[in-house]
Amino acid sequence: MQETTAKNVDIRDALKQGIGRLRDADVASFTLAAEILLLHVLGRDRAWIYAHPEEIVRDEDVRRYFALIARRVTGEPTQHLTGKQEFWGLEFEVTPDVLIPRPETEHVIEVALDRLAVREVRAGRPNRGAGAGLRIADIGTGSGCIAIALAKELPGAAFHAVDISSAALAVARRNAARHGVEDRIQFVAGSLLEKFAGAPILEQQAAPLQGTKTAHSEELLDLIVSNPPYVGRREAQTLAREVREHEPELALYGGEEGYELYYELIRQAAQHLKRGGILVLELGHNSLPTVEPLLDSAHWNNVGVTNDLAGIPRVIAAERAAAADH
């Protein structure tokens, strides 16, 4: 395709050529990507550009737009080019250091909120819609999207956002500040729950000595949520180019098969949840047969699976049993 000059290009022409270049390169969702990049360059919304198709685009903006189109053709994700992604109706900063939030992960938020509400009803307590007094941990927080979305929905709750990547935690902190919840989220660098401050249930003494300081129920968690790495390394070549080449391996791969992290995450969650506490995990597209049996033990009950809009098992949830073997 002949290069576009930066003279007298209107919005209609710029968008048409952007769509054409992405389509010719077999870029997924090429029309949407071209629109988003043009909106980003112009600082306008979709309604405005379609209401002003004959508006001449500044030469500088034409050059910027087609430079971004060229980068998208080489496989860079649209979200990395714009530096943002919407999730749960909120705008999040994204960088190559974090997994790009996906719409299907919103099911984790939905299931967590539903489970909390049902737990209160079952216990005969008033529904604490604001989450007063709840302690919640998001394991593998990445951009912070799950913790921050829940913090917006539960303004009375306190959160721990854990990630093994310090670069990801820096992004999550900025997102928390952007959405005004940074004062309720403690960011923890570490793997799974290994550095979590609460003493594990399974290591508590059954009858502590008088005056001995032990973990009390208020030091344990009401809810643990996680979208852990669940892609198998053996599947790497099946991933879209923009995912395989541009998203962080730490956030993508859960081992050779993809489900290896679930066992340890579920084991540690049983140690750090209160009795009746809730665990909500996102699933890989084929991980349910391996993960579900891990919750078939005396430590867990009320196990349930939620499908995404494509009918794929996407979220598994369970509750810490009221009594379990130590």
VOPAGU-2260 file (C-alpha; in pm, 1 decimal, decimal comma):
REM VOPAGU-2260
SITE   aa  ch    i         X         Y         Z
SITE  MET   A    0       0,0       0,0       0,0
SITE  GLN   A    1     127,8     346,5     -85,4
SITE  GLU   A    2     238,3     548,4     214,9
SITE  THR   A    3      -3,5     814,9     328,6
SITE  THR   A    4     123,4    1169,6     313,5
SITE  ALA   A    5      67,0    1386,6     616,9
SITE  LYS   A    6    -123,5    1648,8     416,6
SITE  ASN   A    7    -500,2    1699,3     404,9
SITE  VAL   A    8    -593,6    1364,8     554,6
SITE  ASP   A    9    -938,1    1369,7     710,7
SITE  ILE   A   10   -1068,5    1139,5     980,7
SITE  ARG   A   11   -1256,9     919,2     734,2
SITE  ASP   A   12    -946,5     865,8     520,0
SITE  ALA   A   13    -717,2     804,0     814,2
SITE  LEU   A   14    -951,4     546,7     962,2
SITE  LYS   A   15   -1014,1     375,7     628,8
SITE  GLN   A   16    -642,3     342,3     559,0
SITE  GLY   A   17    -568,7     227,7     914,7
SITE  ILE   A   18    -833,3     -43,3     890,0
SITE  GLY   A   19    -700,0    -150,8     551,9
SITE  ARG   A   20    -341,8    -187,9     672,0
SITE  LEU   A   21    -442,5    -391,4     974,0
SITE  ARG   A   22    -678,0    -608,0     769,0
SITE  ASP   A   23    -407,5    -677,5     510,8
SITE  ALA   A   24    -176,9    -787,0     792,5
SITE  ASP   A   25    -442,2   -1024,6     934,4
SITE  VAL   A   26    -456,1    -836,8    1263,5
SITE  ALA   A   27    -741,5    -957,6    1484,3
SITE  SER   A   28   -1030,7    -711,5    1536,1
SITE  PHE   A   29    -867,7    -477,5    1284,9
SITE  THR   A   30   -1154,0    -225,5    1271,1
SITE  LEU   A   31   -1168,5    -187,9    1648,8
SITE  ALA   A   32    -790,2    -159,6    1674,5
SITE  ALA   A   33    -778,2     110,9    1406,4
SITE  GLU   A   34   -1053,5     304,3    1582,3
SITE  ILE   A   35    -894,1     279,0    1925,7
SITE  LEU   A   36    -557,4     397,1    1797,3
SITE  LEU   A   37    -714,5     693,5    1618,7
SITE  LEU   A   38    -915,0     785,8    1929,0
SITE  HIS   A   39    -596,1     765,2    2132,0
SITE  VAL   A   40    -402,8     994,0    1897,6
SITE  LEU   A   41    -682,4    1249,4    1866,4
SITE  GLY   A   42    -790,6    1240,4    2229,9
SITE  ARG   A   43   -1153,7    1208,7    2117,9
SITE  ASP   A   44   -1434,3     959,6    2171,7
SITE  ARG   A   45   -1594,2     736,0    1907,7
SITE  ALA   A   46   -1909,6     948,7    1878,4
SITE  TRP   A   47   -1703,5    1257,6    1795,6
SITE  ILE   A   48   -1495,4    1102,5    1517,6
SITE  TYR   A   49   -1801,6     958,4    1344,4
SITE  ALA   A   50   -1977,9    1294,0    1376,1
SITE  HIS   A   51   -1679,5    1473,5    1216,3
SITE  PRO   A   52   -1557,7    1242,6     936,3
SITE  GLU   A   53   -1436,2    1533,4     719,9
SITE  GLU   A   54   -1231,2    1695,6     994,8
SITE  ILE   A   55    -871,3    1734,8     877,8
SITE  VAL   A   56    -621,9    1557,2    1101,2
SITE  ARG   A   57    -311,2    1750,2    1197,3
SITE  ASP   A   58       1,4    1638,1    1012,0
SITE  GLU   A   59     171,4    1543,0    1338,6
SITE  ASP   A   60    -126,7    1329,4    1440,8
SITE  VAL   A   61    -136,7    1156,9    1100,0
SITE  ARG   A   62     226,5    1055,9    1141,5
SITE  ARG   A   63     169,1     937,5    1497,2
SITE  TYR   A   64    -136,5     738,3    1395,4
SITE  PHE   A   65      27,2     551,0    1111,7
SITE  ALA   A   66     336,1     488,2    1324,0
SITE  LEU   A   67     110,8     315,1    1576,9
SITE  ILE   A   68     -65,2     123,7    1299,3
SITE  ALA   A   69     276,3       1,4    1178,8
SITE  ARG   A   70     366,7    -115,4    1528,6
SITE  ARG   A   71      34,1    -297,5    1560,5
SITE  VAL   A   72     108,0    -472,8    1230,8
SITE  THR   A   73     430,8    -608,1    1383,2
SITE  GLY   A   74     231,2    -763,8    1669,7
SITE  GLU   A   75     240,2    -508,3    1950,6
SITE  PRO   A   76     -91,4    -522,3    2140,6
SITE  THR   A   77    -322,1    -224,7    2099,9
SITE  GLN   A   78    -329,0    -185,8    2478,2
SITE  HIS   A   79      48,4    -148,0    2492,8
SITE  LEU   A   80      32,3     119,7    2223,9
SITE  THR   A   81    -232,1     319,1    2410,3
SITE  GLY   A   82    -111,9     224,2    2758,1
SITE  LYS   A   83    -460,9     145,5    2885,0
SITE  GLN   A   84    -741,9    -107,9    2898,6
SITE  GLU   A   85   -1095,1     -93,4    3037,6
SITE  PHE   A   86   -1198,5    -348,6    3299,3
SITE  TRP   A   87   -1513,4    -350,1    3515,6
SITE  GLY   A   88   -1597,0      -5,7    3375,6
SITE  LEU   A   89   -1265,5     135,9    3498,7
SITE  GLU   A   90    -963,3     243,0    3296,4
SITE  PHE   A   91    -636,5      71,9    3388,3
SITE  GLU   A   92    -281,7     151,2    3291,8
SITE  VAL   A   93    -118,5    -146,9    3124,4
SITE  THR   A   94     243,7    -199,4    3027,7
SITE  PRO   A   95     445,4    -498,1    2901,0
SITE  ASP   A   96     508,4    -579,0    3269,5
SITE  VAL   A   97     148,1    -688,5    3333,9
SITE  LEU   A   98    -107,8    -916,4    3176,8
SITE  ILE   A   99    -366,2    -719,7    2980,2
SITE  PRO   A  100    -699,5    -747,1    3168,1
SITE  ARG   A  101    -950,6    -963,7    2980,5
SITE  PRO   A  102   -1330,6    -933,3    2988,5
SITE  GLU   A  103   -1368,2   -1293,5    3107,6
SITE  THR   A  104   -1179,3   -1207,6    3426,5
SITE  GLU   A  105   -1476,1    -990,9    3526,7
SITE  HIS   A  106   -1648,1   -1319,6    3616,2
SITE  VAL   A  107   -1405,8   -1343,1    3909,6
SITE  ILE   A  108   -1545,9   -1014,8    4044,1
SITE  GLU   A  109   -1905,1   -1126,3    3990,6
SITE  VAL   A  110   -1857,3   -1462,4    4162,7
SITE  ALA   A  111   -1668,5   -1309,5    4455,3
SITE  LEU   A  112   -1938,6   -1048,8    4521,7
SITE  ASP   A  113   -2216,3   -1305,5    4487,4
SITE  ARG   A  114   -2044,2   -1547,3    4723,7
SITE  LEU   A  115   -1990,0   -1277,4    4987,0
SITE  ALA   A  116   -2356,7   -1177,4    4971,8
SITE  VAL   A  117   -2479,3   -1537,0    4994,8
SITE  ARG   A  118   -2251,6   -1604,3    5290,9
SITE  GLU   A  119   -2409,2   -1321,0    5487,1
SITE  VAL   A  120   -2761,0   -1439,0    5407,4
SITE  ARG   A  121   -2676,2   -1796,2    5507,1
SITE  ALA   A  122   -2533,3   -1675,3    5838,3
SITE  GLY   A  123   -2843,2   -1468,0    5910,2
SITE  ARG   A  124   -2646,2   -1145,4    5911,8
SITE  PRO   A  125   -2734,2    -817,9    5738,9
SITE  ASN   A  126   -2568,7    -800,0    5398,4
SITE  ARG   A  127   -2248,2    -599,1    5438,6
SITE  GLY   A  128   -2268,7    -447,6    5094,2
SITE  ALA   A  129   -1979,7    -212,0    5168,8
SITE  GLY   A  130   -1756,3    -498,2    5285,0
SITE  ALA   A  131   -1699,4    -349,4    5630,8
SITE  GLY   A  132   -1431,3    -541,2    5816,1
SITE  LEU   A  133   -1352,2    -782,9    5533,8
SITE  ARG   A  134    -991,2    -878,7    5456,8
SITE  ILE   A  135    -928,7    -978,6    5097,0
SITE  ALA   A  136    -619,7   -1093,8    4907,9
SITE  ASP   A  137    -561,7   -1086,1    4532,2
SITE  ILE   A  138    -285,4   -1329,3    4439,8
SITE  GLY   A  139     -95,3   -1247,8    4120,3
SITE  THR   A  140    -245,5    -901,4    4106,0
SITE  GLY   A  141     -65,4    -782,5    3789,6
SITE  SER   A  142    -221,9    -450,7    3692,5
SITE  GLY   A  143    -428,1    -464,9    4011,8
SITE  CYS   A  144    -752,5    -487,5    3817,1
SITE  ILE   A  145    -922,4    -748,5    4038,7
SITE  ALA   A  146    -820,8    -595,0    4371,3
SITE  ILE   A  147    -906,6    -243,3    4257,2
SITE  ALA   A  148   -1243,0    -339,8    4107,7
SITE  LEU   A  149   -1336,0    -515,6    4431,7
SITE  ALA   A  150   -1208,9    -221,2    4635,5
SITE  LYS   A  151   -1442,4       8,7    4442,3
SITE  GLU   A  152   -1734,7    -228,7    4508,6
SITE  LEU   A  153   -1643,1    -291,0    4874,7
SITE  PRO   A  154   -1527,8      44,2    5018,3
SITE  GLY   A  155   -1518,2     -92,0    5372,9
SITE  ALA   A  156   -1281,5    -380,9    5298,6
SITE  ALA   A  157    -902,4    -399,4    5331,3
SITE  PHE   A  158    -692,8    -563,0    5060,4
SITE  HIS   A  159    -359,8    -734,0    5003,2
SITE  ALA   A  160    -236,8    -736,3    4641,3
SITE  VAL   A  161      41,6    -990,4    4590,3
SITE  ASP   A  162     270,0   -1038,0    4291,6
SITE  ILE   A  163     609,4   -1192,9    4233,2
SITE  SER   A  164     696,4    -907,9    3992,5
SITE  SER   A  165     803,4    -575,9    4144,8
SITE  ALA   A  166     746,6    -409,3    3806,9
SITE  ALA   A  167     386,5    -533,6    3803,9
SITE  LEU   A  168     332,7    -407,2    4157,8
SITE  ALA   A  169     450,1     -61,5    4049,4
SITE  VAL   A  170     181,0     -58,5    3779,9
SITE  ALA   A  171     -79,8    -183,2    4028,4
SITE  ARG   A  172      12,5      92,5    4274,8
SITE  ARG   A  173     -33,0     357,5    4008,6
SITE  ASN   A  174    -369,8     211,9    3914,1
SITE  ALA   A  175    -479,1     204,3    4277,7
SITE  ALA   A  176    -382,3     570,2    4314,4
SITE  ARG   A  177    -567,4     657,1    3993,0
SITE  HIS   A  178    -886,3     508,1    4134,6
SITE  GLY   A  179    -844,1     641,6    4487,6
SITE  VAL   A  180    -811,0     309,5    4670,0
SITE  GLU   A  181    -437,6     298,6    4739,1
SITE  ASP   A  182    -492,1     361,0    5112,2
SITE  ARG   A  183    -684,8      32,6    5144,8
SITE  ILE   A  184    -448,9    -194,1    4950,5
SITE  GLN   A  185    -124,6    -334,0    5087,3
SITE  PHE   A  186     106,4    -437,6    4804,0
SITE  VAL   A  187     314,9    -746,0    4876,1
SITE  ALA   A  188     607,1    -873,9    4668,9
SITE  GLY   A  189     616,1   -1251,3    4681,6
SITE  SER   A  190     501,2   -1583,6    4541,2
SITE  LEU   A  191     142,3   -1685,8    4613,9
SITE  LEU   A  192      70,7   -1647,7    4988,6
SITE  GLU   A  193     420,1   -1731,5    5113,1
SITE  LYS   A  194     494,2   -1379,8    5237,5
SITE  PHE   A  195     146,6   -1310,9    5365,1
SITE  ALA   A  196     143,1   -1164,9    5715,4
SITE  GLY   A  197    -141,8   -1372,0    5861,4
SITE  ALA   A  198     -32,3   -1687,2    6048,3
SITE  PRO   A  199    -163,8   -1999,0    5877,1
SITE  ILE   A  200    -464,7   -2176,2    6029,3
SITE  LEU   A  201    -314,8   -2519,7    5999,1
SITE  GLU   A  202     -13,8   -2420,7    6209,8
SITE  GLN   A  203    -209,7   -2274,8    6500,9
SITE  GLN   A  204    -191,4   -2452,7    6834,2
SITE  ALA   A  205    -519,7   -2611,9    6935,3
SITE  ALA   A  206    -487,2   -2478,3    7292,0
SITE  PRO   A  207    -236,6   -2190,4    7312,3
SITE  LEU   A  208     -69,2   -2119,2    7643,2
SITE  GLN   A  209    -194,5   -1829,5    7853,2
SITE  GLY   A  210     -43,5   -1506,0    7722,1
SITE  THR   A  211      90,8   -1661,0    7402,4
SITE  LYS   A  212      24,1   -1444,4    7096,4
SITE  THR   A  213    -136,3   -1651,4    6818,8
SITE  ALA   A  214    -328,5   -1583,7    6501,5
SITE  HIS   A  215    -689,0   -1483,6    6564,5
SITE  SER   A  216    -969,0   -1503,3    6315,2
SITE  GLU   A  217    -945,5   -1129,5    6243,4
SITE  GLU   A  218    -588,9   -1183,6    6115,4
SITE  LEU   A  219    -708,1   -1435,3    5857,4
SITE  LEU   A  220    -877,0   -1367,8    5527,4
SITE  ASP   A  221   -1243,5   -1355,5    5430,3
SITE  LEU   A  222   -1175,1   -1387,2    5057,7
SITE  ILE   A  223    -888,3   -1491,4    4833,0
SITE  VAL   A  224    -916,4   -1420,2    4460,3
SITE  SER   A  225    -668,8   -1502,5    4188,2
SITE  ASN   A  226    -619,0   -1510,7    3814,6
SITE  PRO   A  227    -303,2   -1723,2    3828,5
SITE  PRO   A  228     -75,8   -1805,9    3535,1
SITE  TYR   A  229    -249,8   -2100,1    3368,2
SITE  VAL   A  230    -112,7   -2133,9    3014,2
SITE  GLY   A  231     107,5   -2437,9    2955,5
SITE  ARG   A  232     447,0   -2373,9    2802,8
SITE  ARG   A  233     375,7   -2656,5    2561,2
SITE  GLU   A  234      89,4   -2440,0    2429,0
SITE  ALA   A  235     306,8   -2134,1    2367,0
SITE  GLN   A  236     308,8   -2165,6    1989,5
SITE  THR   A  237     -72,2   -2179,0    1982,0
SITE  LEU   A  238    -100,5   -1835,8    2141,8
SITE  ALA   A  239    -167,5   -1524,9    1938,5
SITE  ARG   A  240     152,7   -1350,0    1837,1
SITE  GLU   A  241      77,3   -1040,2    2043,4
SITE  VAL   A  242      30,3   -1255,4    2353,7
SITE  ARG   A  243     327,0   -1487,6    2300,5
SITE  GLU   A  244     575,7   -1214,3    2214,1
SITE  HIS   A  245     459,4    -918,5    2421,0
SITE  GLU   A  246     286,5   -1024,3    2744,5
SITE  PRO   A  247     496,9   -1121,4    3049,5
SITE  GLU   A  248     587,9   -1488,7    3076,3
SITE  LEU   A  249     556,2   -1475,6    3455,8
SITE  ALA   A  250     189,5   -1388,1    3420,7
SITE  LEU   A  251     117,7   -1632,0    3137,6
SITE  TYR   A  252     278,8   -1966,6    3206,1
SITE  GLY   A  253     178,1   -2188,3    3496,9
SITE  GLY   A  254     424,1   -2464,3    3412,6
SITE  GLU   A  255     465,6   -2708,5    3128,8
SITE  GLU   A  256      99,2   -2812,4    3143,3
SITE  GLY   A  257     -40,2   -2483,8    3274,7
SITE  TYR   A  258    -217,2   -2599,0    3589,5
SITE  GLU   A  259      83,1   -2661,7    3813,9
SITE  LEU   A  260      36,7   -2353,2    4036,6
SITE  TYR   A  261    -317,8   -2439,2    4141,7
SITE  TYR   A  262    -219,1   -2713,5    4385,5
SITE  GLU   A  263       7,8   -2489,7    4592,8
SITE  LEU   A  264    -227,6   -2192,0    4571,1
SITE  ILE   A  265    -520,7   -2399,0    4698,5
SITE  ARG   A  266    -308,0   -2555,1    4973,5
SITE  GLN   A  267    -191,0   -2215,4    5097,8
SITE  ALA   A  268    -539,2   -2065,7    5068,8
SITE  ALA   A  269    -669,0   -2332,4    5307,9
SITE  GLN   A  270    -412,1   -2209,8    5560,7
SITE  HIS   A  271    -493,3   -1840,9    5537,0
SITE  LEU   A  272    -872,3   -1831,0    5503,2
SITE  LYS   A  273   -1111,0   -1802,7    5795,2
SITE  ARG   A  274   -1358,0   -2082,8    5847,5
SITE  GLY   A  275   -1624,4   -2002,5    5589,8
SITE  GLY   A  276   -1378,0   -1789,4    5395,5
SITE  ILE   A  277   -1412,3   -1789,2    5016,3
SITE  LEU   A  278   -1166,7   -1883,7    4742,5
SITE  VAL   A  279   -1234,4   -1768,9    4384,5
SITE  LEU   A  280    -999,1   -1872,0    4103,2
SITE  GLU   A  281    -997,2   -1807,7    3730,5
SITE  LEU   A  282    -949,3   -2121,3    3522,9
SITE  GLY   A  283    -765,2   -2191,6    3202,0
SITE  HIS   A  284    -973,9   -2320,0    2913,1
SITE  ASN   A  285    -891,6   -2683,5    2990,4
SITE  SER   A  286    -785,4   -2682,4    3355,6
SITE  LEU   A  287   -1114,7   -2768,4    3531,7
SITE  PRO   A  288   -1062,1   -3149,9    3528,6
SITE  THR   A  289    -732,5   -3103,2    3711,6
SITE  VAL   A  290    -827,3   -2819,1    3946,1
SITE  GLU   A  291   -1170,7   -2931,7    4066,0
SITE  PRO   A  292   -1041,0   -3249,4    4239,0
SITE  LEU   A  293    -798,5   -3034,4    4441,1
SITE  LEU   A  294   -1100,7   -2889,6    4622,8
SITE  ASP   A  295   -1245,2   -3232,7    4698,5
SITE  SER   A  296   -1115,5   -3249,4    5054,1
SITE  ALA   A  297   -1221,9   -3189,8    5412,5
SITE  HIS   A  298   -1089,4   -2834,4    5391,0
SITE  TRP   A  299   -1343,8   -2720,1    5131,4
SITE  ASN   A  300   -1716,1   -2722,0    5065,5
SITE  ASN   A  301   -1973,7   -2546,5    4845,9
SITE  VAL   A  302   -1756,9   -2586,1    4537,7
SITE  GLY   A  303   -1907,5   -2427,8    4226,2
SITE  VAL   A  304   -1804,2   -2357,6    3867,7
SITE  THR   A  305   -1910,1   -2060,2    3653,3
SITE  ASN   A  306   -1892,1   -2061,9    3273,5
SITE  ASP   A  307   -1797,3   -1757,2    3069,2
SITE  LEU   A  308   -2009,2   -1623,3    2784,2
SITE  ALA   A  309   -1850,0   -1875,0    2547,4
SITE  GLY   A  310   -1961,4   -2161,7    2770,8
SITE  ILE   A  311   -1607,6   -2237,2    2891,5
SITE  PRO   A  312   -1562,3   -2313,5    3264,5
SITE  ARG   A  313   -1396,2   -1990,0    3370,1
SITE  VAL   A  314   -1420,9   -1955,7    3749,1
SITE  ILE   A  315   -1415,5   -2207,4    4032,5
SITE  ALA   A  316   -1511,9   -2106,4    4384,7
SITE  ALA   A  317   -1518,9   -2283,9    4719,8
SITE  GLU   A  318   -1552,2   -2208,8    5090,2
SITE  ARG   A  319   -1321,0   -2303,8    5375,2
SITE  ALA   A  320   -1498,8   -2575,2    5570,5
SITE  ALA   A  321   -1616,8   -2489,3    5922,1
SITE  ALA   A  322   -1424,0   -2786,3    6055,6
SITE  ALA   A  323   -1135,1   -2967,6    5892,5
SITE  ASP   A  324    -859,8   -3205,2    5987,0
SITE  HIS   A  325    -536,4   -3039,4    6094,4
